[in-house]
């Protein structure tokens, strides 16, 4: 699953990056760190970019980048 697959309000955990990403360091600088919880907030009016929330701040990302950020669903604990 990728960040682009989430719907508004859904949360997941960053599990990695697709091989096509050559600028991993830039993602780390933006806080897109493996293991971080990320929440899809909303789409822009024409669908690009998207707004996500992670590590206490909101971030806008283009969909082509969101398609390269791999996610896993968080485990539910009771």
ChimeraX attribute file (.defattr): number of C-alpha atoms within 10 A of each C-alpha:
attribute: neighborCount
match mode: 1-to-1
recipient: residues
	/A:1	15
	/A:2	19
	/A:3	25
	/A:4	19
	/A:5	12
	/A:6	16
	/A:7	13
	/A:8	13
	/A:9	10
	/A:10	13
	/A:11	21
	/A:12	21
	/A:13	21
	/A:14	22
	/A:15	18
	/A:16	17
	/A:17	21
	/A:18	13
	/A:19	9
	/A:20	9
	/A:21	12
	/A:22	9
	/A:23	8
	/A:24	15
	/A:25	12
	/A:26	10
	/A:27	14
	/A:28	11
	/A:29	9
	/A:30	10
	/A:31	14
	/A:32	23
	/A:33	20
	/A:34	15
	/A:35	14
	/A:36	15
	/A:37	19
	/A:38	22
	/A:39	21
	/A:40	22
	/A:41	18
	/A:42	17
	/A:43	17
	/A:44	11
	/A:45	8
	/A:46	7
	/A:47	10
	/A:48	14
	/A:49	18
	/A:50	21
	/A:51	18
	/A:52	22
	/A:53	16
	/A:54	18
	/A:55	12
	/A:56	7
	/A:57	8
	/A:58	14
	/A:59	16
	/A:60	16
	/A:61	16
	/A:62	14
	/A:63	16
	/A:64	11
	/A:65	17
	/A:66	19
	/A:67	15
	/A:68	18
	/A:69	21
	/A:70	19
	/A:71	24
	/A:72	16
	/A:73	13
	/A:74	13
	/A:75	8
	/A:76	5
	/A:77	4
	/A:78	3
